[in-house]
Amino acid sequence: MKKIVVFCIAFIVSASIVYGNSNDKSHERNVIILSIDGFPADLLWNKNIEIPTLRKLAENGAYAHSLVPTNPTVTWPNHTTMVTGVNSMYHCLLFNGKVEYTNGGLPVHLNSSKDKSELVAVPTIYDIAFEAGLFTADINWPATRNAGTLHDSFPDVPNSVGHMTENLLWDLFDEGILDDMTNFALWQHDSEGRDEIWLQSAIYLIENRMPNLMMLHLLNLDSSVHRSGLSTEVSKEALRLADSHLERILQALDTAGKKENTALFIVSDHGFVNTPNTILPNVALAQNGLLEIEGTDIVAAKAQAIGTGGFAFVYLDDPNDEEVHDEVIRIFEGTEGIYRVFTADEFDDLGLPHPDDCDQSGRILLAAEPGYLFNISIRENEVVVNSEEHGFSLAHHGFLNTFSQMEGAFVASGNGIAKGTVIDRVDMRSIAPTVAHILGLDFDTADGEILFDILDLDVVN
């Protein structure tokens, strides 16, 4: 188990800092990591979808047939793997938020209003870049709230405007990108409108104070696929719109004179599976006397499930209660739509932390079959219901990363990227150490491999 590294940052480096020395060319390099949330690998070359900007970058740079996510294949854990270079066994972020216990036991609930220091247990690439004197920024990146190592930050958290770095907040208000300085300025818009605000924020930084490292996370595609399903006109249009956003980023880099010095990584955190059926594990636990419900609240439990999409962890009020442990396994091994039930001793093979090492893990992991999703709702009386009839997502992720449908897209282009390179598979853990290498940084805590095959070594060495 890698040691948790805690960073105590007590100063802010000016945006006008001089990077490196006159003989060090790495300070002239910039990297943008653009995550198009929910972009499946098999859509990159799908002729039915027009994404000319991205395909031109792929043809003139490097691309992979697939980007393999970490388990669980959901947004915050995989964006954290992108910037830490380790899987969730080590960074210990398993949900889009943090599991919190009631007086040390059940019930548990998920809280997304948490600082980076409470969510991420290892160093990130932006921590390392900041410590090296490079200029860092994020726009809508998960698990970055109050990071302290991002000069400009517009984090992906509830009340993200309220947790934006002050200078950036004032600049976006003065530029008219935000109507006011409240979260309403962002959430008055639909998913397309929010992507537009995040895009304009990134463009503002490119044109006014270009970061050496910037992470940008666009969500409209993910929202559209959840809502309408895969291969619909809504989802296709969302991907075309993301491609037009990429074109505007390239134009901004050109306008700012930064295009020649910038490497772009266009990536995705996961793919998708259509989910016409929904499994309600807490309803199953209640029906078997392991969970007590009053109205719409869980008031007591011997076992409780937390999860979404293709996975759910089951937490036990008494981790040493073997009778309850075995009963949970019996219940779900006989439930429709369950692909497999894993015990904690098997988590290591999945790249997941053991609950004795990370309290975010449950004692049991439920993995769904494609076509079924988990939801923690307790408002229904049935354990398996029709998703559309009951208002649940029509497509989801979170399935085991061994399912090819979970693989995302990967394209790299620009400064330091070899032209015309095609590789088969990229592990999500390789993004951070490869970015670090381009920026001339040592990133010893990452265990992903540097993607030397995609690098122009005459430029980056």
N, C-alpha and C positions, 0 to 999 in steps of 0.2 A: 504494500500500500504506500503510495507516495505521500509525503508529508504535506500537510496544508501549509501554504505559504500566505502569510498575511502581509499586506503592504500598508505601511503607515506613511502617507504622503502629506506633508505639512506645508507644501509650497506649490505655487502655480507658475509654470514656465511661460514667459511671454510669447505671443504669436510671432514676434519679430526675432526670436532667438536665432543665433547663427549655428547651423548644424555642422558638426564635424570640423575638419581642417581643409585647407585649400587643395590637398592632394587626395582627399577622400571623395570619390564621385558618388558614393551611395546616398549622400544627402540630397542629390539632385533627383532622386527617384521618388515617385509617389505610387501608391497602390490604392485602388478603390475595389472593395469587395461589395458587389451588388447582388443581393439575394432576392430572387423572384420566388416568393413563397409558393410552394405547391406546384412547381413546374416539373412534370414527369419527364424522365429521360427520353422516352420514346416519342415525345412531341418535337424534339429538336429538329428532326428531318422529316416530319410529317408534312406531306405535300398539300394537305388540305388546310394548313394554317400558314398565313403569311407573316413571317418574322424575318424580313430580309436583312435588317441591321445585325441581328445576332448571328445569322448564318454567314454573313460576310466576315464578321469578326472571327468566327470559327474557322473559316476557310483560310484566312490570312494569319491565323494564330494557331491555337491548339484547342482540341476538344477531346472529351472522353465519351465513350458510348454510355457510360453510366457513372453516377456519383453515389456511392453506397453510404447511407446514413448510419448513425448510431442508434441503438435502442435506448429508450423508446423513440419511434420515428415521429416525433412531434416537434413543434416549432422551437421552443426555448432550449430544450436539451441540444438540438442539433446546431442551432446558432451559437451555442456555447462551445460545442465541439469545434466548430469552424474557427473560433478565436483562441481556444486553449490547446488544440492539438491532442486532446485526450478524449476518451469516451466517458459516458456518464458514470462508469465505475469510479472514476477519479474526480470528476468535477461535481458530482453529487446533485445535479439538477435534473429532475425526472419529469417535471410537469411545466406548464406555463405558469409557474408560481411555486410556492412552498407549502408543503403539508404541515399543518399546525395541529398539535394535540390538545385535548382538554384535560388539564391537570395531569399531564403525562400519559393519558390514555385516550380511549375512545369516548365520544365521537371525534373524528378528525375532520378538518376542512382545508380547502385550498385558498391561499392568500397570495395574490399577485402583486400586492402593494409592498414590495420589499426592495431594499437596497442590494446592489451588486455584492457587497461584502457578506450578506446573509444568504446568497444564492450560489455563488461560485467559489469552490474550494481550492482552486489552483490559479496560477498566474495566467493572464491573457496576453495576446500579442500586443494589444494597445497598452497594457501595463509596461511591457518591455520597451516598446517604442517611446513611450512617455519618459521612462527612466533614462533612455538614451538621448533625450533632448529633441525628439521628433515631435511634430505637431499632429495631434490626433483628434478625430471627430467621429461621432455616430449620429445617424438619422434613423430613428425608429428601430434600433437594434435591441433585442431582448437582453434582460439581465444587466443593464448598464446604469440603473438609477443611482445617482450620487457616487459614481465610480471613483471620482477624484483624479483619474488618469486620462480623462478626455477633456481637451480644451474647449471643444464645442460638443454639446450633447443634447439630443432631442430623443429621450429614451422611449422604448416600447414598454410602457407601464400604464396602469390606470392613472389618470391625471398627469399625462406626459407633459403637457404644457406647463403645469405647475412645478415640474421637476427638471425643466430645461435649464441649461446654464444661462446665467443672467444676460451676458453680452449677446448671445445668440437670440434670446427671447426679444430683447429690445430691437435688434437688427431686423428680425422677421416681422415685427410689428411696424417698424418704421418703413419697411419695404412694401407693406400692404399684403404680405404673404399670409399673416394672421390678422383677422379683423380686430381682435382684442387680445388681452393677455390671460384669458381663462381657457379652460379645456373645451368650452363651447365653441371656440374658434376652430377647433379641429373636428369635434364630434357633431357639429351641425351638418357636416357633409356625409355623403354615403361613401362606400369603400373606394370608388373612383376618385372622389373629391379628396379623400384623405391621402391617397397615393400622390395626387397632384401637389398637395401641400408639402409632403415629404420630398418629392422631386424638386420643387422650387427651392426648398431649404438647402438641398445638396448643391444645386446649381449656384445658389448665392455663395456658398462657401468656396466652390471651385473658382468663381469669378472674383472673389474678394480676398480670401485668405486660404489658399489651397492647402489642405492637410497633406502631410506625408502619408498618412493612413486614414482612410475614411471607410466606414461601413454603412451601407444603405440597404434598408429592408423594405420591399414593396409587398403589399398584402392583398391587393385587389383580386389577383388571380385565385389565391387561396379562398378568399371569401366567396368568389363567384362559383367555384367548383363545389364547395360545401353546400351552397344554396341550390344549385341547379344540376349538379352531377357532372361527370366527365363527358367529353365529346358532345357537348351542347353548344349551340351558337353563342350563348352567354359566356361560356368558358373560353371558346375560341376568340371571341372579341376581346376578352380580358388579356389574353396572351398577346394579341396584336397590339393592344394599347401599351403593354409593358415594353414591347419592342420599340414603339415610338418614343417611350420615355428614355430608353437606352440611346436612341438617336439624339435626343436633346442633351443628354450628358456628354456625348461625343462632341456636339456642337459647342457646348460650354467649355470643354477642355481646349478646343481649337481656338475659341475666342480669347481665352485666358492665356494662350501660349503654353499650355501644360500638356498637350496631347503627346508630344514626343517623349516626355519624361515619365509617363504614367502607364502602369500596368493595370489592366482590368481583369478581375475575376468575376464572371457571371455564373452564379451557382444557385442551387435550390436545396432546401432543407429536406424535402421528401417528395414522393409521388402521391398517388391517390388510388383508391378503390371505390367503386360505386357500392353503396350500402343500403339496399332496400329493406333490410331488417335491423332491428335494434334490440340488444340484450340489456336487461335491467337487473344487474347483479344484486343490488341492494333489496330489490323486491324478492328475489330468490332467498336471500339471507333472512328477511323478515318472515317469509312463509315457513321457514324452517326453525324459527324461534331464536335466531342468533342476533336479531336486530329489532329494536323497538321504535315504533313510529307514533308520533302524536301530531295529527294534522299533516303539515308539510315538513315537519322536523324530525330528525333522528335524535332521540333523547337518551338512548342507551344502546350499547352494542357489545356483543362478544366478538363480533367480526364485522368489518365494514369495508366496502370497496370504494376506491377512488381511481378514476381513469376515464379515458375518452377514446373514441375511435377503436383501433384494433387491440388495445391493451387496457388492463385494469389491475392494480395491485390490491390485495386483500390484507388489511391490517387486523391484528388480533389484540384485544384488550389485555390478555395475558399471553405473551409470546411463548410461554412454556406450557401452555395448555394443549397437550397433544390430542386430547379428545376433540376439541373444537377445530384444531388444525386438520385433523383427518376428516371431520365432518364437512368442512369447507371443500376439501378435495373431492369428497364423494358427491356433494351437491353439483359441483360444476363439471365434473367429468361426465355427468349424465345430462347436461344442459345443451340444448340445441344451439349450434353456432359456435361452440367452443372448439378451437383447433387443438389446444393443449393446455394443461395446467402444470406450471413449473413451481417447484419448491425452492427455497432460498439457497440451498446447496447447489442448485443448477444455475444460479444467476451469473456466476463467473463466466460460463460459456457464452452467455448472451451479452457480455460487456456491461453488466449491471452490478451495482454495489450490493453487498450483503447487508441486511438490516442491522447487523452488529457493528458495521463500519459506517453506515450512513442511515440516519433515522428517517430519511425520505422514502426508503424502500419498505414495502410491505413484506409479509412473511410468505406470501403466495402470489404468483403472477398468473393472470388469465390472459391467454392469447386467443383472439377471435379468428375464425375462418374468414377469407375474403367474402364480402357480401353481407357481413354482420358487423355492427359497431356496438361498443359499450356506451351506456349513458348512466349516470348515477341518479337519475330521477327516481323518485319514490311515489309519483303521482298516479301510476298505473297499477292495475291488479294483476296483470299478466307479466311473465318474465321475458317473453319474446314477442315483440309487436312489429307491425308494419311501420317503417320509418316515415313515409309520406303522410299516412293517415294520422299519425300522432305528433307530427311537427318536428321530427328529428332530421339530422343531416342526411342528404341524399348521396353524399360521397365523403370519404374520410381517409385518414392516415393513422399512424400509430401501430400498424401491423408489424410483425417481425421483419427485421431488415434482410432476412433471407428470402423474403417474397420480392420478386423482381419488380412488382408494381410500386414498391416503395422507393425505387432508385430515382434520383434526381438528375438534373442537367448540369453539365460543367463545361464552361468555355473560358479560355484565358487568351488575352491578346494585349499587344502594346509593348512598352519598353521592357526588355529582358525576356520576352516570350519568343521561343523559336517558332518560325513560320512553317505551316503545313504539317503540324504534328498531330497524330491521332493515337490515342491510347485506349485500352479496353475499359478499365475500371479505375476509379479514383476513390480512395478511402477518405471519408469526411475529415479524418484526423490529419490528412496531409496538407490541408489548405494553410493552416497557421504556420507550420515550419517552412513552407515554400514562400509565403509572404515574407517571413522573417529573413530568409536568405536573400530575397530580392532587395530588402531594405538594409542589408548588411548587419543584421542583428543575430545574436546567439539566443536560441530559445531551447534551453536544455531540458525543460520540464515537459515539452511536447514529445509524445512517442510516435506520432505519425512520421512517415518518411517524406523527405524533401522530393518533390517531383522534378528531378534533374532532367528527365526526358523532355519536358516541355520548356526548359530554360535555354536561352541563348547565353551560353557560358562565357562568351567573349564580352558580353555586356555586364553580367551580374557578378562575375568573379574579379 
